[in-house]
Amino acid sequence: MLPKANVELNLCRDAEASGSLEPDSTGHVWALETIETTQALGRSLARELPREAILLLSGPLGAGKTSLVQGLAEGLGISEPITSPTFALAQHYPQGTPQLVHLDLYRLEHPAAADELFLQEEEEARAAGALMAVEWPERLGLDLPEAWRLELIHQDEGRLAQLTAPRKAST
């Protein structure tokens, strides 16, 4: 049975995890039945992801990427409305703890353009100590081994979310 996101979650229920989201922890999977449970997962991620994390959000249109970012923002203490920055491409929310940078790369069809925007926003996010949430990361040409990855998949009854930790650096 998959953990449900209808209550506040402990993202480290797996025996292999040591109480925190470490780069070597196992993947986490949740069944998300509603927008509210998707937002609850976002709130939990806000508490447990490392500061200055990059969270890549994949999934088809309507999979819940923006709903997850709404929960993430709420968990960071951001009270203003969160909408997908599809036309603006990037939104900055400085009142969060940490701050939030939200990118939507959907309209950028060329990897070079997506990479350029990402790198510019990443520099600003790192300078501010911000968490960065990126919708449509498949538009990027960059390899981001340091990024957390959350894939949202439609199912008959809601969505499935799978979180993958960053890949370990080569030694």
Disulfide bonds with the S-S distance in Angstrom:
none
